[in-house]
């Protein structure tokens, strides 16, 4: 099984006619994703030409709105390739249309906008699961890709992966390509995101075919500490972890806006200690983390 995304998911692309939207629509189709159309109000009624995984030409319709796209295609997933200034409007449109899953790739979304659309999704009854913003998206290898993750790194397998970092998502998939993944989710590293480590951990715990979990964190914030508390109380499957930023100089803001460290809170060491106290084995490098995962999986 997979979490949040499978071969039957029908995907629309908000911003399908833009450069990034077009490029990654092609890659998602090549990965076997059921892309069924796109949204761009200014180009509604037109079509875009792509090629599917079998090399067949496909004409994808462009709709004026997410609600129209859902009505016409039965879509249940949307991915937004929309510039930061317009992301909030695109997200609210998707929430109003009650699309079950929305992936926001866009980097540089103002934190206030993220706070507003996150709160709006809550007010509307959380009918739309948001992944992102500033993330690589989600992939269930061999079934569906909604995002920018390379689809050829690994195949299907028993490992679940949730990561704050896009690049480290890809690296961990490569390190564990011999085992394979049920689903890999890049949740993004912004201060306010939709789906969290805890959401993914809960879903992997409930998925009978995910046997072990890799969790990748970064310095800044307290998401990993909260995830450690959740693991201790709720997760029975083995979890291994990696926290990026052990060598970050003290007092410097590193990377993106989520990597804000105050005092000892938010440091890699504090996160490592919290995770280890919850029974999570934490590697010092991605390769060491992969080896720890292999060991716990072999012992199952």
N, C-alpha and C positions, 0 to 999 in steps of 0.2 A: 504494500500500500504506500501511499504518499500522504503528505499533509498540504492542505490548502489548494493544491494544483495537481491535475492528472491529465491523461490523454484525451478525456472528454471535454476539458475546459475549452470554452469558446471565447476567443480573445479579440478585443478591439484596441486600436492604437489611437490615443488622443495626440494629435500632431503627426499623423501618418505621412503627410506630404512634405514635412520638413526634412532637413538633411539627416539628422540623427534618427528621427522616426522612420524614415525610409530605409536607411542602412540596417537598422536593427529589426525592422519588420522582415527584411530579407533573411537575416540570420535566424530569426525565430522560426520562420517558415522552413528553412533548411534543417532546423532541429526537430521538425515534425509537429510544431505547435499549430493548433487549429486557429489561425488568424482569420477572422471572418469579415473584417472591415475596419474603417477608421473614422475619425471625427475631425473635421475642420469646417467651421460654419461658412467660411468664405469660399470653400470649394465643394460644398454640398452638391450632390447629384453627379459628380464626376467619378471616375474610377482610377485606381492605380494598378499598374501591371507588375506582377512579381512571379517568382517561380517557386513551386512547392518542393518538398523533400524528395519527390520522385522525378523532379526535373520538368514537371508539367507547368504550363503557363496558367496563372490564376489572376483574375481581375477582381480586385477588392473594392467594394463600393465605399464612397466617402459620404458620411452623414452630417447633418447640421448639428446634431446634439447626441449626447450619450443615450438619452432616453429613446430617441428615434432609432439609434443603432441597436439597442437591446430589443426594441419592438420588432425590428426587421430581421434580426439575425439570431436572437436568443442568446446573445453574449452574456457571460457571467463573470468575465474578467476584463479589466481595462488596464492599460499601461500608459502613463503620461510622459511624453517627451515634449514638454512645454517650457518655454523660457521662465526664469524665476518670477518675473513681474506678473505673469499670467497664471502661475501655478495654482494660487488659491482659488481663482474663479473656476479653473478646470476641475479641481478637486471637489468643490461645492457642487458643481454640475453633476459629477459622478455620484456623489452622496445623495443628491436629490433624486437621481435615477435609480437609487438603491441597488447599484451594481454590487455583487457580493464581495469581490476582491478588486482592490485598486493598488497598483504598483507605481510609485512615483520615483522616477530615476533622477530628476532634476537636482543639480547641486546649486547651492547659493540661495535657497528659498529663505526669505526673512523669517527669523524665529517667531515673530509676532504672527505672521501669516500661518505658520505651522500650528501655533497655539490655537488660532481661531478656527482653522478647519478641523483640527483634532477635537476641539470642544463641540463644534457643530456636528461631527459624526456621532459623538456621545449623545447629544441632545436628540438626534434623529433615531436613537435606539440602537446604535452600533450595528446597523444592517450592512454596513460596508467595512470590511477589514482593510486597513491601509498598511502597506509595507513601504517604508521610506519616510520622508524624502532622502535624497543623496545616498542612494543605495544601488547595488547591482541587480537587485530583484531576486527572483526565485526560480529554481530549476528542479524538476523531478526527472533525473536523467533517463533517456529512452522514452519519455512520455511527453513532456512539455517544458518549454523555456519561456518565461515572461521576464525579460530583462536583458542585460548585456553580458551575462556570464558566458564564456566560451562553452559550447555544448559538447565539444569533443574531448574534454579533459578526462572524463570518467564515465563509467556505465552505472547501471542500476545495482544497488546493493543494500546492506543492512544498517548503514551508518546515517545518522541525522546530523546536520551541520547548521549551526546558527552563528552568525558573525557580524560584528560591527564594521569590519573592514572589507572592502571589495577585493583588494589585491590578495589579502590573506585568505579570503574565501577560495579564490582560485588556487592558491598555493596548497591549501589543505586538501582540496579535491585532488590535486595532482599527487600529493604525498600518499594519499590513501586510495589511489586509483585501482590498486590490486583488490580492494574490498568492495568499493562502489558505495553509492549513496541512495537512500530513499528520496530525500529532498534536501537541498541546500538553500538556505535563506540568508541573504545579506540584508540586514535590517537598517544599516546606515548608522552614522556616528553623530548626527546632529543632536543638540540638546533635547529637542522634542521630536519623537518619532511615533509612528503608529504601532506596528507590531513590535513587541519587545522580546528580549531573551526569554523572559518568563512565559510569554504566550507560545513561543516556539517549543520550549521545554515541555510545557503541558501537552502540546499536540503530539510531540514525539513520544512522550510517555504513554499516551493513549493509542498510538499506532502499533499494532501487533507485529509489523514487519520491520520496525526500527529496533535494533537490538542494542545499540550503543550510540552515544551522543558526543559530538565535539562542540564546544562552546568557545568562541574567540571574542575576547574583549580588548579594550584599550584603556589607557590612562584617561582620567577625567570622569566626573560624575560618580554616581553610586549604583549604576545599573547592575554591575557584576556582583556587588555586595548583596543587593536585593535578590538577584538570581541565586546566590549561594544559600540564602535563607529559604528560598522556595525549593531548591534541590533537597535540602536537608529534610524538609517537611513533606515533600510530595513526590519526589522522583526515585523510583526503585531501580531504574536502569543505570548502568555505569556511565559516568560523564567524565570526560577529560577536558582540560581547559588550556588556553594559552592567552596571556595578556601582553599586548604590544606596549612597549614603552619603558622597559626596565632601565635603559641607558639614557632616558630623557633627562636633561639637566634640570635640577631643582629650580623652581621659580620661573621657568619659561613655559609659555603657552605653545604647545606643539600641535601641528597638523590643523585639523578642522575645528570648528567652534565647540564640538562636544568635548574636546580634550582639555578641559580646564581643571587644574588641580589646586585645591586649597588646603594648606597644611599637609597632614599625612593622608587626609581623605582624598581618594581618587588616584593615589599612586599605584603603580604596578605591584609593589610589594604588599600594600594593604589589600588589594584585590586578590592576590595570590593566597595570602593568609586566610582571607574569608572563604575562598573556594576550598582550600585544603581542610579547613575546619568543618566543611560540609561533606567531606569525603571525596572531593574532586581531585584527581591527580593533575598537577599543572606542570607543563613543560616549559623549559627556558627558551626553546626555539620551536618553530613549526615542525621541524623534523623530529625533534625529541618528543613533541606532543603526539605526532603520528605514531611513533614507536610505542608510547604509553597506551594509545588506543588499541594498537595491534595486540599488546600484551593482555589488556583487560578483555578484549574480544575473544582471544584464544582461550581464556580461562572460563568463558561462559559455558 
